Amino acid sequence: LCGPVLCDRSKPELKQLSPKTAGILASAGVATAIITDHPVIPAQYLPLCAALCVRDGMDRASALRAITLTPAQICGIDHRVGSIMPGKDADFLLLRGDLFDMMNKPQMVFVNGRRIL
């Protein structure tokens, strides 16, 4: 579990914290999940944390997996969430552009398989 990426470096154990870590681990074949430390850093910043990891070298596919399927697998709930497949919970959004572009806005949002936006 890598993160939180969005935080200050006020404690000694955070001195060397870097958004590069997630990409290094994923490239080495380590199952990597990016975290926010919710509720201290709210979960809605998760895509931003992943974008920072991409900016610092993590490939986009690994970053997407690190905020979707890999954390679901780590938690043992990947049979219900983490990817889009028949029979899984269906909460997702559709974007026109890149998920990691913070200027992008959702075009459609689905919760429990129903379009809400």
C-alpha positions as CSV (number, residue, x, y, z in Angstrom):
1,L,0.0,0.0,0.0
2,C,1.6,3.3,-1.1
3,G,0.6,6.6,0.3
4,P,-0.7,8.9,1.3
5,V,1.0,10.9,-1.5
6,L,-0.8,14.1,-0.6
7,C,0.5,15.1,2.8
8,D,3.2,17.1,4.4
9,R,6.5,15.6,5.4
10,S,6.2,16.7,9.0
11,K,7.0,13.4,10.7
12,P,10.4,11.7,10.5
13,E,8.9,8.5,8.9
14,L,7.6,10.6,6.0
15,K,10.8,12.4,5.2
16,Q,11.6,10.2,2.2
17,L,8.0,9.7,1.0
18,S,7.8,9.9,-2.8
19,P,5.1,9.4,-5.5
20,K,7.8,7.4,-7.3
21,T,7.5,4.5,-4.9
22,A,4.3,3.1,-6.3
23,G,5.8,2.9,-9.8
24,I,9.0,1.4,-8.6
25,L,7.1,-1.3,-6.8
26,A,4.6,-2.0,-9.6
27,S,7.5,-2.2,-12.1
28,A,9.2,-4.8,-9.9
29,G,6.0,-7.0,-9.9
30,V,4.8,-6.1,-6.5
31,A,1.0,-5.9,-6.1
32,T,0.6,-2.2,-5.5
33,A,-2.4,-0.2,-4.2
34,I,-2.3,3.6,-3.9
35,I,-4.0,4.9,-0.8
36,T,-5.1,8.3,0.6
37,D,-5.3,7.6,4.3
38,H,-9.0,8.4,4.4
39,P,-10.5,10.2,6.3
40,V,-7.3,12.2,7.0
41,I,-6.9,12.7,3.3
42,P,-10.4,12.2,1.7
43,A,-10.9,9.3,-0.7
44,Q,-12.0,11.7,-3.5
45,Y,-8.3,12.6,-3.9
46,L,-7.4,9.1,-4.9
47,P,-7.3,9.8,-8.7
48,L,-5.1,12.8,-8.0
49,C,-2.8,10.6,-5.9
50,A,-2.6,8.2,-8.8
51,A,-2.0,11.0,-11.3
52,L,1.0,12.2,-9.1
53,C,2.4,8.6,-9.3
54,V,2.0,8.6,-13.1
55,R,3.7,12.0,-13.3
56,D,6.6,10.5,-11.4
57,G,7.0,7.4,-13.5
58,M,4.2,4.9,-12.9
59,D,2.7,3.7,-16.1
60,R,-1.0,4.5,-16.5
61,A,-2.3,1.0,-16.6
62,S,-0.5,0.1,-13.3
63,A,-1.8,3.3,-11.7
64,L,-5.4,2.5,-12.8
65,R,-5.0,-1.0,-11.4
66,A,-3.5,0.4,-8.2
67,I,-6.8,2.3,-7.5
68,T,-9.2,-0.4,-8.7
69,L,-8.5,-4.1,-9.0
70,T,-5.4,-4.5,-6.9
71,P,-6.8,-2.9,-3.7
72,A,-9.9,-5.1,-4.2
73,Q,-7.7,-8.2,-4.5
74,I,-5.7,-7.2,-1.4
75,C,-8.9,-6.8,0.5
76,G,-10.4,-10.1,-0.8
77,I,-13.4,-8.4,-2.4
78,D,-12.4,-8.6,-6.1
79,H,-15.3,-11.0,-6.7
80,R,-17.6,-7.9,-6.2
81,V,-15.6,-4.8,-7.1
82,G,-12.4,-3.6,-8.8
83,S,-13.2,-4.3,-12.4
84,I,-16.2,-4.1,-14.7
85,M,-17.6,-7.6,-15.3
86,P,-21.1,-9.1,-15.3
87,G,-22.3,-9.8,-11.7
88,K,-20.0,-7.2,-10.0
89,D,-21.2,-4.1,-8.3
90,A,-21.4,-1.4,-10.9
91,D,-20.2,2.0,-9.7
92,F,-18.1,3.7,-12.3
93,L,-17.8,6.9,-14.4
94,L,-17.1,7.6,-18.1
95,L,-14.7,10.3,-19.1
96,R,-14.0,11.9,-22.5
97,G,-10.3,12.2,-21.7
98,D,-7.6,10.9,-19.4
99,L,-8.6,9.8,-15.9
100,F,-5.4,11.3,-14.6
101,D,-6.1,14.8,-16.1
102,M,-7.5,16.8,-13.3
103,M,-9.2,19.2,-15.7
104,N,-11.4,16.3,-17.0
105,K,-15.0,16.1,-15.9
106,P,-17.2,12.9,-15.8
107,Q,-19.5,12.6,-18.8
108,M,-21.6,9.9,-17.1
109,V,-21.7,8.4,-13.6
110,F,-23.2,5.1,-12.7
111,V,-24.1,3.9,-9.2
112,N,-25.4,0.4,-8.6
113,G,-25.6,0.0,-12.4
114,R,-27.9,3.0,-12.8
115,R,-26.9,6.2,-14.5
116,I,-27.2,9.2,-12.2
117,L,-25.4,11.8,-14.4
